């Protein structure tokens, strides 16, 4: 068998149907199509989750997602990544930040239907306390603004009368 420079250097072999290379596990050996098709690339994961590729990379940088690199250098994710990204999005929508979510990253697969992870319960309790305090503060500000507005309207009516 003749090994082309392209195959030797980059670990790819030309396909039978055209000039596009097929990724191989090792130079001269094809990767199993079934093992490759069970995983998805970053763009497909982003599309399935309704997020950007940049968001997926950010979650991965926080340690919230794991990918494998194929011989071509592309990231690939398994099907469990879809649920993890959706759980991350739910937590972000709840007001948690990336660092807080990373602290309970080991619980991300257990948010839907499984017994609750203690770390996730603690995190939610802490966040709820912060939100409750913030609501108390905002209510006080609203009440103060409403009183001041009433005073201003009373003065304006006296001036125009």
C-alpha angles and dihedrals in degrees: 000000000000115000113209122219089248092055094045096046101041104025095242133120127209115255122242093239101051152331097296113107123237116222113245131196091231132001106287095012126092121228115239109264091216095056091046095047093052088067128062132215123242095261093054091048091051091049094048091050098041094239135113126265086241090059090052090051090049092051089049091050089055090053093248094120132036125208135180123225117230123216086267090058094246119137116243129191133196124234094266088069090073092062092043093053091048090050090049090051091049091052092046090050087052089062099260119137128227095259092053091049090048089056089062096033091126088065097054094098092051102059099096117064099328125109109281120265111237092226090054091049091051092048093050091048091052093048092047090053090051092048092047091052091046090051090052090052093046091048089054090050091048092050091049091050092048091051092048092047090052090051092049093048090049091053092046092053091052092050094050094044 
